[in-house]
């Protein structure tokens, strides 16, 4: 089972992780949480009902990672800008981005919490067992982590990924590339398991 998810009874999945893998996954999930940020009301929302009806931003984020995680709903980013499509995207973003951010936060938090519970159980690694719902949250978080790393590596097309395989070990991006490829393997095995 090393490094690949396998099905468990009840529709969940399990994977054996060593201490280093646990540490890397937890660190990446925490970084993703920091990047996504707190909800619309911040850490301590005074009025949860007001937060429920809060409108999100209408402008796309400036950070390339956040642009990848929260893309415009309409239009092709490579095409000539269209004012009408920009207006539609802004309106769509205003009413959906807060919920999308909340889901991404929940998924990343599920990863952190399950890894914290796992690492509290022993030294040298362990087998992570996820329910069907936890597996879906992990799948979302793994996808978001890969998108975030891909944005930092400027991976846009399949050809860009092929170039990553040929990077020399001396390239400063190599550790990020290794994480990107490893997360891809985890994600693929979890998809096949589910």
Helices and strands as residue ranges (DSSP letters): E 6-8, E 12-17, H 19-36, H 48-52, H 64-69, H 83-119, E 126-130, H 132-153, H 158-165, H 174-193
